[in-house]
Amino acid sequence: MGARLAKLAREILPSLLVLFLVSSASAQNAEEEKLFRDAKAAFQPIKISSAASDPLSLARISLGRRLFFENRVSADGNISCAHCHIAEKHASDGLPKAIGVFGKENQRNAPTIFNAALNFKQHWRGDRESLEDQAEKSLLGPASFGNTDQQSAMAKLKAIPGYTVAFAQAFPGEEDPITSKNWGRAIAAYERTLLSPSRFDAYLAGEKNALSSIEQNGLRLFIHSGCAGCHNGPGIGGANFQKFGLYEDYWKETGGAPIDKGRADVTKNNDDLYLFKTPSLRNVAKTAPYFHDGSVANLTQVVRIMSKIQLNKQLSDGETASIVAFLNSLTGTAPETYAPLEPFPDQ
């Protein structure tokens, strides 16, 4: 009897093992498919349009690229857009708060300009409606370019012969094309080319192996814990305003000072108290320090703070590490054109 049972076990066990392995693999595949569907519902990959080929678009992009790296327009002759958006730091500057003309400190942290075209508004408080609006108004920013008026800023460009030709090519038919409005339009045209897709975009496009198992687990936690409720869409953020500190005053956790009222200072509406634009998380692993005031430099700490004050959750060390791993998958490469052209000579 015992021998027959042993023989039967030897014959059945391999089949049972195969069935178990097949069942486990099937369950894992189903789980991975669900994650992929959930990710596709919450996010969209960056869409890189074909490079501009018409002469007018090319002229504006080229001019915008020159202007982005041009420092002769600032009040002290030292500041350009690129001053606060450094290529080595994924187009941020690595400082808690940006330093502008004459060494003046900006009120808030300088976010990366990569993928800024995906944001629904610009600046932490959304006080710039578009890339064009942001570029034009930066000319007068006390801690940006520091000019007293738009005309004097443009006069500096008009004194450089190369810009007379470049603006005429980019804005043909205009009697006086060198204007602050066209400055903004040209820079915005260039900034819209500064997209940096990452491995996560490959995943969303169907390459399931583009993310490691820990990154996929982090993505699952990111979605199911509620992070994707605000950080969604192609920018993985940048598409809405949210109160910073839903369950606890933000400054008690970040240590940031002074306390920033956020969008309420723009709208003069107390309903907007502590509202800030939800930042895009693309390249977040490379753009420390974080938050509007640059008060926290460690991404792991940021995840813990956000889960506590925005979601009222306490994540384990393993859960936090998985989410941080996922956030690392959002790091793209700097666009090839993110470098200055040979400057036009003064004369």
ZATI-855265 format. One record per residue (C-alpha): x negated, z negated, y negated; residue in three letters. Coordinates in steps of 0.1 Angstrom, whole numbers, plus 5000, padded with zeros to 4 digits. Layout:
// residues N
<<X, Z, Y>, "ALA"> ...
END
This chain:
// residues 347
<<5000, 5000, 5000>, "MET"> <<4972, 4990, 4976>, "GLY"> <<4953, 5022, 4984>, "ALA"> <<4984, 5044, 4977>, "ARG"> <<4990, 5026, 4944>, "LEU"> <<4954, 5031, 4933>, "ALA"> <<4955, 5068, 4943>, "LYS"> <<4988, 5072, 4923>, "LEU"> <<4973, 5055, 4893>, "ALA"> <<4942, 5078, 4894>, "ARG"> <<4966, 5108, 4894>, "GLU"> <<4990, 5096, 4867>, "ILE"> <<4967, 5078, 4842>, "LEU"> <<4949, 5110, 4830>, "PRO"> <<4983, 5126, 4823>, "SER"> <<4995, 5096, 4805>, "LEU"> <<4963, 5096, 4784>, "LEU"> <<4967, 5132, 4775>, "VAL"> <<5003, 5125, 4765>, "LEU"> <<4992, 5096, 4744>, "PHE"> <<4965, 5116, 4726>, "LEU"> <<4989, 5145, 4720>, "VAL"> <<5015, 5122, 4707>, "SER"> <<4990, 5104, 4684>, "SER"> <<4977, 5138, 4671>, "ALA"> <<5012, 5150, 4665>, "SER"> <<5020, 5118, 4646>, "ALA"> <<4989, 5121, 4625>, "GLN"> <<4996, 5158, 4617>, "ASN"> <<5032, 5148, 4607>, "ALA"> <<5018, 5121, 4584>, "GLU"> <<4993, 5145, 4569>, "GLU"> <<5020, 5171, 4563>, "GLU"> <<5042, 5145, 4546>, "LYS"> <<5013, 5135, 4523>, "LEU"> <<5007, 5172, 4515>, "PHE"> <<5044, 5177, 4506>, "ARG"> <<5044, 5145, 4485>, "ASP"> <<5013, 5156, 4467>, "ALA"> <<5027, 5191, 4460>, "LYS"> <<5059, 5175, 4446>, "ALA"> <<5040, 5152, 4422>, "ALA"> <<5010, 5174, 4411>, "PHE"> <<5002, 5210, 4404>, "GLN"> <<4968, 5227, 4407>, "PRO"> <<4951, 5239, 4376>, "ILE"> <<4959, 5276, 4370>, "LYS"> <<4929, 5295, 4358>, "ILE"> <<4942, 5326, 4341>, "SER"> <<4921, 5357, 4343>, "SER"> <<4894, 5359, 4316>, "ALA"> <<4905, 5374, 4283>, "ALA"> <<4896, 5410, 4281>, "SER"> <<4912, 5422, 4248>, "ASP"> <<4889, 5423, 4219>, "PRO"> <<4910, 5400, 4197>, "LEU"> <<4911, 5371, 4222>, "SER"> <<4875, 5375, 4230>, "LEU"> <<4866, 5374, 4193>, "ALA"> <<4886, 5342, 4188>, "ARG"> <<4872, 5324, 4218>, "ILE"> <<4837, 5334, 4209>, "SER"> <<4842, 5322, 4173>, "LEU"> <<4858, 5290, 4186>, "GLY"> <<4828, 5283, 4208>, "ARG"> <<4805, 5287, 4178>, "ARG"> <<4827, 5264, 4157>, "LEU"> <<4829, 5238, 4184>, "PHE"> <<4791, 5233, 4183>, "PHE"> <<4788, 5238, 4145>, "GLU"> <<4775, 5207, 4127>, "ASN"> <<4770, 5222, 4092>, "ARG"> <<4807, 5218, 4083>, "VAL"> <<4806, 5179, 4085>, "SER"> <<4800, 5159, 4053>, "ALA"> <<4766, 5148, 4065>, "ASP"> <<4756, 5181, 4082>, "GLY"> <<4751, 5163, 4116>, "ASN"> <<4785, 5162, 4133>, "ILE"> <<4802, 5189, 4154>, "SER"> <<4831, 5187, 4179>, "CYS"> <<4805, 5186, 4206>, "ALA"> <<4790, 5155, 4191>, "HIS"> <<4817, 5134, 4208>, "CYS"> <<4822, 5157, 4238>, "HIS"> <<4789, 5159, 4257>, "ILE"> <<4785, 5182, 4286>, "ALA"> <<4764, 5157, 4307>, "GLU"> <<4793, 5132, 4303>, "LYS"> <<4820, 5157, 4313>, "HIS"> <<4829, 5163, 4277>, "ALA"> <<4833, 5126, 4267>, "SER"> <<4805, 5106, 4249>, "ASP"> <<4801, 5075, 4271>, "GLY"> <<4808, 5051, 4241>, "LEU"> <<4836, 5026, 4238>, "PRO"> <<4846, 5042, 4205>, "LYS"> <<4833, 5075, 4191>, "ALA"> <<4807, 5075, 4164>, "ILE"> <<4812, 5102, 4137>, "GLY"> <<4800, 5112, 4103>, "VAL"> <<4775, 5089, 4086>, "PHE"> <<4775, 5067, 4117>, "GLY"> <<4811, 5056, 4112>, "LYS"> <<4829, 5043, 4142>, "GLU"> <<4862, 5059, 4152>, "ASN"> <<4892, 5037, 4159>, "GLN"> <<4895, 5048, 4195>, "ARG"> <<4877, 5061, 4225>, "ASN"> <<4869, 5099, 4227>, "ALA"> <<4886, 5114, 4257>, "PRO"> <<4871, 5144, 4275>, "THR"> <<4880, 5178, 4260>, "ILE"> <<4879, 5193, 4295>, "PHE"> <<4915, 5201, 4305>, "ASN"> <<4928, 5189, 4271>, "ALA"> <<4949, 5220, 4271>, "ALA"> <<4971, 5204, 4298>, "LEU"> <<4981, 5175, 4275>, "ASN"> <<5015, 5176, 4258>, "PHE"> <<5000, 5161, 4227>, "LYS"> <<4965, 5152, 4215>, "GLN"> <<4950, 5118, 4207>, "HIS"> <<4958, 5085, 4223>, "TRP"> <<4988, 5080, 4200>, "ARG"> <<5000, 5116, 4201>, "GLY"> <<4995, 5119, 4164>, "ASP"> <<4982, 5155, 4169>, "ARG"> <<5008, 5179, 4180>, "GLU"> <<4985, 5205, 4195>, "SER"> <<4948, 5215, 4200>, "LEU"> <<4951, 5236, 4168>, "GLU"> <<4965, 5206, 4149>, "ASP"> <<4938, 5183, 4162>, "GLN"> <<4909, 5207, 4153>, "ALA"> <<4922, 5214, 4118>, "GLU"> <<4928, 5178, 4109>, "LYS"> <<4895, 5166, 4123>, "SER"> <<4878, 5183, 4093>, "LEU"> <<4892, 5155, 4071>, "LEU"> <<4889, 5126, 4096>, "GLY"> <<4869, 5098, 4079>, "PRO"> <<4850, 5091, 4111>, "ALA"> <<4851, 5127, 4123>, "SER"> <<4838, 5154, 4099>, "PHE"> <<4845, 5133, 4068>, "GLY"> <<4853, 5162, 4043>, "ASN"> <<4873, 5154, 4012>, "THR"> <<4894, 5185, 4015>, "ASP"> <<4898, 5216, 4037>, "GLN"> <<4886, 5240, 4010>, "GLN"> <<4852, 5224, 4006>, "SER"> <<4848, 5224, 4044>, "ALA"> <<4855, 5261, 4046>, "MET"> <<4832, 5268, 4017>, "ALA"> <<4803, 5257, 4039>, "LYS"> <<4813, 5284, 4065>, "LEU"> <<4817, 5310, 4038>, "LYS"> <<4781, 5304, 4027>, "ALA"> <<4769, 5315, 4062>, "ILE"> <<4771, 5353, 4064>, "PRO"> <<4776, 5354, 4101>, "GLY"> <<4809, 5336, 4098>, "TYR"> <<4822, 5361, 4073>, "THR"> <<4819, 5388, 4100>, "VAL"> <<4831, 5366, 4129>, "ALA"> <<4862, 5354, 4112>, "PHE"> <<4871, 5390, 4101>, "ALA"> <<4868, 5401, 4137>, "GLN"> <<4889, 5372, 4150>, "ALA"> <<4916, 5374, 4123>, "PHE"> <<4917, 5411, 4112>, "PRO"> <<4938, 5421, 4083>, "GLY"> <<4937, 5388, 4065>, "GLU"> <<4924, 5388, 4030>, "GLU"> <<4907, 5355, 4034>, "ASP"> <<4903, 5347, 4071>, "PRO"> <<4880, 5317, 4067>, "ILE"> <<4907, 5290, 4065>, "THR"> <<4912, 5256, 4080>, "SER"> <<4942, 5270, 4099>, "LYS"> <<4921, 5297, 4115>, "ASN"> <<4893, 5272, 4122>, "TRP"> <<4919, 5253, 4143>, "GLY"> <<4932, 5284, 4160>, "ARG"> <<4898, 5296, 4170>, "ALA"> <<4886, 5262, 4183>, "ILE"> <<4919, 5258, 4203>, "ALA"> <<4914, 5293, 4218>, "ALA"> <<4880, 5282, 4231>, "TYR"> <<4892, 5248, 4243>, "GLU"> <<4920, 5264, 4263>, "ARG"> <<4892, 5280, 4284>, "THR"> <<4877, 5246, 4292>, "LEU"> <<4894, 5239, 4325>, "LEU"> <<4876, 5221, 4354>, "SER"> <<4894, 5224, 4387>, "PRO"> <<4881, 5201, 4415>, "SER"> <<4884, 5196, 4453>, "ARG"> <<4919, 5182, 4447>, "PHE"> <<4930, 5216, 4435>, "ASP"> <<4917, 5231, 4467>, "ALA"> <<4937, 5205, 4486>, "TYR"> <<4969, 5214, 4467>, "LEU"> <<4962, 5250, 4474>, "ALA"> <<4964, 5243, 4511>, "GLY"> <<4928, 5234, 4521>, "GLU"> <<4937, 5201, 4538>, "LYS"> <<4900, 5193, 4547>, "ASN"> <<4890, 5194, 4510>, "ALA"> <<4897, 5157, 4509>, "LEU"> <<4881, 5132, 4532>, "SER"> <<4903, 5107, 4552>, "SER"> <<4896, 5079, 4527>, "ILE"> <<4904, 5102, 4498>, "GLU"> <<4937, 5112, 4515>, "GLN"> <<4945, 5075, 4521>, "ASN"> <<4938, 5069, 4484>, "GLY"> <<4961, 5098, 4474>, "LEU"> <<4988, 5083, 4496>, "ARG"> <<4984, 5049, 4480>, "LEU"> <<4983, 5065, 4445>, "PHE"> <<5016, 5082, 4451>, "ILE"> <<5035, 5054, 4470>, "HIS"> <<5023, 5025, 4448>, "SER"> <<5037, 5042, 4417>, "GLY"> <<5006, 5055, 4399>, "CYS"> <<5019, 5091, 4402>, "ALA"> <<5050, 5080, 4383>, "GLY"> <<5030, 5084, 4351>, "CYS"> <<4999, 5103, 4362>, "HIS"> <<5014, 5135, 4375>, "ASN"> <<5015, 5172, 4369>, "GLY"> <<4985, 5195, 4366>, "PRO"> <<4967, 5171, 4343>, "GLY"> <<4974, 5141, 4366>, "ILE"> <<4985, 5125, 4333>, "GLY"> <<4987, 5136, 4297>, "GLY"> <<5023, 5145, 4298>, "ALA"> <<5041, 5114, 4285>, "ASN"> <<5039, 5082, 4265>, "PHE"> <<5039, 5048, 4283>, "GLN"> <<5038, 5012, 4272>, "LYS"> <<5004, 4998, 4280>, "PHE"> <<5011, 4965, 4295>, "GLY"> <<5045, 4966, 4311>, "LEU"> <<5041, 4932, 4330>, "TYR"> <<5014, 4916, 4309>, "GLU"> <<4998, 4920, 4275>, "ASP"> <<4971, 4946, 4281>, "TYR"> <<4944, 4929, 4260>, "TRP"> <<4946, 4897, 4282>, "LYS"> <<4932, 4918, 4311>, "GLU"> <<4910, 4943, 4293>, "THR"> <<4895, 4919, 4267>, "GLY"> <<4900, 4947, 4241>, "GLY"> <<4901, 4938, 4204>, "ALA"> <<4915, 4942, 4179>, "PRO"> <<4950, 4946, 4194>, "ILE"> <<4961, 4982, 4189>, "ASP"> <<4999, 4988, 4183>, "LYS"> <<4996, 5023, 4196>, "GLY"> <<5022, 5049, 4187>, "ARG"> <<5042, 5024, 4166>, "ALA"> <<5016, 5028, 4139>, "ASP"> <<5024, 5065, 4138>, "VAL"> <<5062, 5064, 4140>, "THR"> <<5067, 5030, 4123>, "LYS"> <<5092, 5023, 4150>, "ASN"> <<5089, 4990, 4169>, "ASN"> <<5103, 5006, 4200>, "ASP"> <<5070, 5024, 4202>, "ASP"> <<5049, 4993, 4202>, "LEU"> <<5019, 4996, 4225>, "TYR"> <<5029, 5031, 4236>, "LEU"> <<5000, 5054, 4243>, "PHE"> <<4997, 5088, 4258>, "LYS"> <<4991, 5085, 4295>, "THR"> <<4956, 5098, 4299>, "PRO"> <<4947, 5127, 4322>, "SER"> <<4927, 5113, 4352>, "LEU"> <<4908, 5145, 4357>, "ARG"> <<4871, 5138, 4357>, "ASN"> <<4879, 5101, 4353>, "VAL"> <<4851, 5090, 4375>, "ALA"> <<4826, 5105, 4351>, "LYS"> <<4841, 5096, 4317>, "THR"> <<4837, 5058, 4314>, "ALA"> <<4844, 5036, 4295>, "PRO"> <<4881, 5035, 4298>, "TYR"> <<4913, 5029, 4279>, "PHE"> <<4920, 5037, 4242>, "HIS"> <<4894, 5011, 4231>, "ASP"> <<4868, 5018, 4258>, "GLY"> <<4870, 4981, 4267>, "SER"> <<4864, 4985, 4305>, "VAL"> <<4835, 5005, 4320>, "ALA"> <<4841, 5000, 4357>, "ASN"> <<4866, 5023, 4375>, "LEU"> <<4874, 4998, 4402>, "THR"> <<4882, 4972, 4376>, "GLN"> <<4905, 4997, 4358>, "VAL"> <<4925, 5004, 4390>, "VAL"> <<4930, 4966, 4395>, "ARG"> <<4940, 4961, 4359>, "ILE"> <<4965, 4990, 4360>, "MET"> <<4981, 4980, 4392>, "SER"> <<4986, 4945, 4378>, "LYS"> <<4999, 4952, 4343>, "ILE"> <<5017, 4985, 4349>, "GLN"> <<5030, 4981, 4385>, "LEU"> <<5030, 4944, 4390>, "ASN"> <<5010, 4948, 4422>, "LYS"> <<4979, 4932, 4436>, "GLN"> <<4959, 4957, 4456>, "LEU"> <<4935, 4947, 4483>, "SER"> <<4898, 4956, 4481>, "ASP"> <<4903, 4983, 4507>, "GLY"> <<4933, 4998, 4489>, "GLU"> <<4914, 4997, 4456>, "THR"> <<4884, 5014, 4472>, "ALA"> <<4906, 5042, 4486>, "SER"> <<4923, 5049, 4453>, "ILE"> <<4888, 5050, 4436>, "VAL"> <<4877, 5075, 4463>, "ALA"> <<4907, 5097, 4456>, "PHE"> <<4899, 5095, 4418>, "LEU"> <<4864, 5108, 4426>, "ASN"> <<4879, 5139, 4441>, "SER"> <<4893, 5148, 4407>, "LEU"> <<4858, 5155, 4393>, "THR"> <<4853, 5192, 4385>, "GLY"> <<4824, 5211, 4373>, "THR"> <<4817, 5219, 4336>, "ALA"> <<4828, 5254, 4326>, "PRO"> <<4798, 5278, 4323>, "GLU"> <<4807, 5285, 4287>, "THR"> <<4804, 5248, 4276>, "TYR"> <<4772, 5254, 4257>, "ALA"> <<4763, 5265, 4222>, "PRO"> <<4756, 5301, 4213>, "LEU"> <<4726, 5308, 4191>, "GLU"> <<4736, 5295, 4156>, "PRO"> <<4742, 5319, 4128>, "PHE"> <<4713, 5316, 4103>, "PRO"> <<4721, 5300, 4069>, "ASP"> <<4713, 5332, 4051>, "GLN"> 
END
